[in-house]
Amino acid sequence: MSSKDFESRKEVSKEIEATLLKTMKQKHLKQLPVMQYIHDTKISGKEKACLLGSMKNFEQLRRTYVKTSSSCQLLLEIS
């Protein structure tokens, strides 16, 4: 991967993170369930893959896994 591709991906991650932070602030949330966000915004396959792939580059949000009775839920928290 070239440095140009890396910078482009980092820029996309920052844009997605800014969108998520804006959504969380509008709804006064400290935690955002990722699947709920995907469902509410009706994200398509490619956009969903981009969101999930860019989560590792987030600087202000961190991933948190919460075990429920029958499954595990992925949340984004403001760090």
N, C-alpha and C positions, 0 to 999 in steps of 0.2 A: 504494500500500500504506500502510495506516495504521500508526501507531507501535505500536498494540496487536498487530497481526499480526506486525510485526517482532519485538517482544519475545517473542511466543509461539513463533515459529520459533527464536529464539535459545535459549529455554528447552529446546525439544525437542533442539536440537543439543547442549546441555550434557548432557542426559540420555543421549543416544546415546554421546557421548564418554566419559562416566563408565562406561557399560556396556562399551565397548570396552577402556578402561583396566583395568577389573576383570578382564576375560577375559585380557588380555595378562599381567597380573601373576600370575594363577592358573597360566598355562601357562609363565611365566618367559620371555616373548618380548619382544624389543626391536623386532621388525618383525612385522607381521601382514598377510599377503596378503588383500586385500579379497575376491576371488572365493572363496578358501578359507573365509573367515568366513561369507560368504553361503551357500555350499554346506553347511557344517557345521551352521549354525543353521536351515537350510531357510526362509529369509526369503521372504515372498510379494512380489508385484509392487509393491504400495503401500509396504510397509515398505522394500523395496530402493530405491525411488525416494527415500524420505525419508532413508535412510542416505546415499545418494550425493549428494543435494542439500545435506545438512547438513555434509558434510565441509569445505566452504569456511569454515565458522564455527568449526572446531575450534581450540582455543587450546593444548592440550598435545600434540596429535598433528599430524604434518605428512604430507602426501602425498608419496610418492616413486615415481617410475616407473623400473623396471628393465627393460632390454632383454635378452630371452633370445634364443636362436637363431632362433626363428620368430615371436615376438610380443613384446608389451610388457606387463609386469605392474605393477599398482598395489599399492603397499604403504603401510601406515600405520606411522610410526615415532614413538617417544616423543621429543619434542624437548627 
